[in-house]
Amino acid sequence: ERYEFQTEVSRMMKLIINSVYKSKEIFLRELISNASDALDKIRLLSLTDGSALDTASDLKIVIQADRKARKIIITDTGVGMTHKELRENLGTLAKSGTAEFKAKVSDADAASASGLIGQFGVGFYSAFLVADRVTVASKHNSEDRQWLWSSNADDAGFTISEDPRGNTLGRGTEITLHIKDDMVDKYLSEKRVRDLVSKYSEFVNFPIYLQTTKTEKVEVEDDDDGDNKEKEEDGDDDDDDDAVVEDKQKKTRTVERKVPSLELMNTQKPIWTRDPSAVNATEYAAFYRAFTKDDDDPLTYIHFKADAASVDFRSLIFIPKRPPPNYLNKLDDDDSLPTSVKLYVRHIFITDELRQLLPRYLTFIRALVDADDLPLNVSRETLQRTRALRHISKKLVQKSLAMVTKLADEDPKAFAAFLQQYGSNLKLGAIEDTGNRKKILRLLRYHSTHSLKDRSVSLDDYISRMKKGQKRIYYLSGISLAEMTRSPFLERLAAKNYEVLFMDEALDEYVLGNIPDYNGKRFTNVAKAGLVFDDEEDEDLDPQASAIRAAVAQKTREREHEEFKPLTDWLREVLEEHVIQVTISNRLTKSACALVAQDGGLHGNLERVMRAQALSQGNERSAYQLDVGFRKILEINTQHPLIRAMAAQIKRFYARDDFVATPKEELAFLLFETTQLRSDYEIADRSAFASRVEDVMRRALDVDLHAQ
């Protein structure tokens, strides 16, 4: 019997073949998905009808790749289809989809229509991506006959007839793809079938077998035994009756034969469908290694089910012990970001290219999401950006951060290993993920003057140890912990017993540039001008005593400023290209000077970061402008003997009438340059600095300055 395709089906087949599917390889995924649905149906029927499985007790899918015949055959023992179902399921669109399909595709060409098609259940037609002819044999329990459906890719109709082979299936469906000439090399091999099943259908609930052949060694009779002629004895025929006839032992030989064999391809089970309490750590680790192809066990994992109005899904999230090579270098390029999440719908792999499911700072995780249903387009390869996906994304981020927080609270050693690999990711998240910023900031860890050995100090730890009345979180950034611990910026803070956080990563600068405070405590860079100490003593003074104390302190500062004004004026004049101001420091107790950034300026570590960034982009001019464009504030320690000696010399110079003894400007430059180094700035003119140091050595050793 011949039937014509519904008009919409013909047009849809052209769309599928010509434009909708990005990759032709998904034909096998779609056909296996349909087979799995058919097996689900018969399993459900068997719950109420015990005889439903009598016609075929094993629920399975078998795939055969016959290169010689140029066929791929997919057989299932599912519910099967009646004559009517073959005609309706494989010849028309469902009523619910017909009107909508007509409305959206009526005037659209192939290219535009690919984005309009909704869920019409047409995965079967993807067979024509690789086949120019498709036949479907099917046997349903309700009918005695097995039917054969057949159509060509360029045909406007199809035929249904009784299968001349009779009932070969018992129950189920057999789809035969007659592969196109240009697709034979791509898909007609057992290896290719294995790869596609592994990629798309590894976690299907039912066993998927590859029908193949294997070589077996068997024993067979050896017919080539010689003549085996009966030997007769000469002379005495009377002894014949007494002769003993012995059975001659049969000879055998070993031969190799090719015999049919079924190879199970989907050995991994979808453990995420089980209750988490029923899965042990060994099972999770084994699944992770198979799922990610990682040789190591995961650092940690979380297994959960999310129920919501928009979508229900189960998920497994793993954190690898280490990221892929050059992982951090790929974060700036969206196209190079790792494919972190594999999306499944009812155990069938859909895509791993939905990079928008996770923010880039979390792309180090490896996750699996299996949704009960999702709004897919006809090819399942382009998901609509819907509320369902937004819900999945939000839940993945929440659960990932909860997993890391649990690791921090319960396993400090494992969390330290996590931070070593992914600490920079958290800092990136603190910058970009404003909605989860507070959660992420709680996870950051630093060295501090309280903990030099381990990077273990959290912001909450710091706040818990604050001095009475302290309103600021003091921090210092630099290139190395050793240098920061010797920084002059710590001197007065250490004397006053303030804890200071050490930040030694470039990202720290950007984090604090975006986050002014934490839990009401303002971040304060001790390398910048205007350093304020929240002295707890003031809290205990009454207003009158506090005012008297402030007045005395102000009077002391004024006398000090007046005493050292000649020196500060002279230094500012000599160093006018480098400093905007010379002031008396309130932060130094041991060092002679410190170079600090003015408000809005660049402290040493940030200047170095920006210079390196400019040079990496080939912008030498910008790097040079960092040296000359941001003048600093030079702070002097009036209690240091070197500063007091210089101040005394300047006073003597200005007291003379003949101005004969000119102060040595080289000393001012040498003081400035050594202060640059100690304050974590780079010296712009290293050659001039080296020459000045050499001159000092010549004078100390009484060597002529011009001697060659």
Secondary structure, 3 states (H helix, E strand, C coil): CEEECCHHHHHHHHHHHHHHCCCCCHHHHHHHHHHHHHHHHHHHHHHHCHHHHCCCCCCCEEEEEECCCCEEEEEECCCCCCHHHHHHHCCCCCHHHHHHHHHHHCCCCHHHHCCCCCCCCCHHHHHHHCEEEEEEEEECCCCCCCEEEEEECCCCEEEEEECCCCCCCCCEEEEEEEECHHHHHHHCCHHHHHHHHHHHCCCCCCCEEEEEEEEEEEEEECCCCCCCCCCCCCCCHHHHHHCCCCCCCCCEEEEEEEEEEEEECCCCCCHHHCCHHHCCHHHHHHHHHHHHCCCCCCCEEEEEEECCCCCCEEEEEEECCCCCCCCHHHCCCHHHCCCCEEEEECCEEEECCCHHHCCHHHCCCEEEEEECCCCECCCCCCECCCHHHHHHHHHHHHHHHHHHHHHHHHCHHHHHHHHHHHHHHHHHHHHHCHHHHHHHHHHCCEEECCECCCCCECHHHHHHCCCCCCCEEEEEECCCHHHHHCCHHHHHHHHCCCCCEEECCHHHHHHHHHCCEECCEEEEECCECCCCCCCHHHHHCCHHHHHHHHHHHHHHHHHHHHHHHHHHHHHHHHCCCCEEEEEECCCCCCCCEEEEECCCCCCHHHHHHHHHHHHHCCCHHHHHHHHHHCCEEEEECCCCHHHHHHHHHHHHHHHCCCCCCCCCHHHHHHHHHHHHHHCCCCCCCHHHHHHHHHHHHHHHCCCCCCCC
